């Protein structure tokens, strides 16, 4: 771990239910909050008894698959920014995630444990999200472009189906990087949900290495 950098990781074996958490604390989300934004959009559509519009689907795909920030900002505004995000996350059982101020969705704060709660809502059962909504989030997370499929998938063998959303952000005040990864991966034939958060990284590359090391430490 680089000087001043810190990390927190949480994982659950979906087969046994065994959960492992290492490190702790609250971290800035960067783009992993895009999964929260999408689930908030889907909950709103469910409540209204409608399908997503073509525009919403285009934004959702760009936001998750390519991590497009303009698409995220459009959907963030559409859900009512932090108020809408916080309300949706409360329904989903997240207790330590707080939306960023104004247009700054990337400065939402969260914990690795809350990331697992959200992943369970997407990849588990008994969710506030209906089956179609869960399948849609999974589809987009499984379609993330290869150059953004680092982090959680790093522990899987070649050809293994993975679902991931990563986030990376240099902080203006320090120049240090936030680097995060969350998703579902198969290891040894067993499905795991994993979330790894980090900050204080001197470079994005060091953050990626820190996150991938944290993921490996709980899945080895």
N, C-alpha and C positions, 0 to 999 in steps of 0.2 A: 504494500500500500504506500502510495506516495505521501510525502510529508504534508500533513494537514488534510489529506483526503480521508473520507469516512464512507462506510457502506453499511447497508442493512439488507438482509435477504430473508425471505420466507418462502416455504414450499410445502405442498401437501401432496401425498400419494393418494390419488383418487380411488385406488383399489382398497387400501387399508384404512384410509382416513388419517394416517399418521402425519403430523405437522411438525416442521422444524423451523425455528426462527433464530437468527443470529444477528447481533447488532440491534439497533433500535433508533428511535428518534423520528423527527418530522423532516421531510425533504420537499423541495420544490419538484413538481411533476414534470416540467417541460412537456413534451408531446405525448407522454403516456396518458395524460388527461383526455386525449382525443377519444379513448374508449368510453370514458365517462360521458363525454358530450354526446356520443352516438347513442348510448343507452338512454340518456335523457330525451333525445329526439324520439327514440322508439317508444318509450313510455308515454310520451305526449300523444303520439299517433294512436297507440293502443287505447288510451283514455278517450280519444275522440272517435274511436271505432273506424279508423281509416288506414289505408296503406300510405307509405311514404310517397311524396310527390316525386316526379322525375328529377326536379332540381335538387331535392333533398338527397336522393340516391346518388346523383352525380357528385354532390359535395361530400357525402359520406365515403364514397369509394376513393375519391382523391385524398381525403383527410386521413384515412387509415392505410390505404395501399401505398401511397406516395408521401404521406405525412405533409400534405399541402396545408400551409398555414392560412392562406386566404379562405379556403373552404372551411377550415376550423372556425375562423372568425365569423363567417356567415352563419354557421350553425350555432355558435356561441350566442350571437345576438338573437337568433331565433328562439332559443330556449329561455331567454331572459337573463343571460349571463350568469353570474355567481348564484343569484337567488334560485334560478331554475336548476342549476347543477346541484346545489346543496339539497334542494327539495327531492330531486330524483335519487341522489345518493342516500338520503335518509330512508327512503322507501326500500332501497336495496340493502340496507343494513350497514352502510359505511358510517363510522362514528368519528373518525379523525381526519376527514378530508374536507377542506374549506376552499371554496372557489376563489380565484384571483380577483383583484379589484378591477372594476371597469372592464376595459377590453383585454386585460392581461391574463387570459386563460392559462398561459404557460406558467404563471406564478401561483397557480393552485398548489396547496400544500397537502401532503398525504403521508402515510406510513406504508411500509411493506405489508403489514398485516391487513390494512384496508385494501391494498391491491389484490390480495388473495380473496377477500370477501367479494370484490367485484368480479374476479375471474370465476369464482364459484357460481355467481349469478349467470354467467355466460355459458360455462361448460358443465354445470351441475344441473340438478333438478330442484323443484320447489321454488322456482324463481318468480319474481314479479314480472319478469320478461316472459312472454309466451314463447312457444316452440319456434314459431316463424322468426321472431325477433332474435332469439338466441342463435338460430342457424345462420341468420344474416350476419351477425357480428363475427361468428366463427369463420364464415366464408371470407370476409374481408381480411381478418387477421391471418388467415392461411394464405392469402394472396399478396402479402407485403412483398415489395420488390426485393430481389436478392441482395442488393447492396445495403439494405436496411434490415436484413435478417440475422444480425449478430445478437449477442447477448444470450438469452435463454436457449435458442437453438444450438448454441456452440457445443453442448454436451451430447447432442444426438448424432447418430451415424448418418452418413450420406444417404439421401433418398427418404429419410424419415419425415413424415408429415409433421409440420410444426405450425403453431399459430403464435404470432408475436406482435407486439407494438412496443417500439422503443422511443426514447426521448433524449435529446441532447441540447444543451443550452449554455453558452458562455455568459456568466453574470457580468453585467456592465461595471459594477462597483469593484470587482476583484480581478476580472479576467479569467477566473477559474471556472471549470466546467461542471455542470450537472449532467450526469449520464445515467440513464435508467433503462430497464428492460423488464417486460412482463409477458407471460404467455403460457401456453401449454406445450408439452413436449413428451415424447415417448423415450424412456430410457430402460433398456433391458426388458422391453416388452410391457412396461408398466407406464401408465399415464400420470404425469405430474403437472400441477400448476405451480408456477414459480414467479416471484417478483423480486427484483434486485434494484435498489436505489443507491445512488452515490452522489457526493458533491465534493468540492474542494480539489478537483482534479486539474493538474497543470495543463493537460491537453485532452482533447476528446479521445485520442487513442489510448491514453493512460486510463481514462475512465472506462472505456470498453474493456480493457484488460482486467481492471478491478472488478467490474460487474461480472465478467465471465468467470473469473476466479471464485467469486462469491457463489455463483450458481453451481459451479463444479463442487464446491466445498459441501453443499447440502445434498447433492445428488450422487456423490461418489460412494 
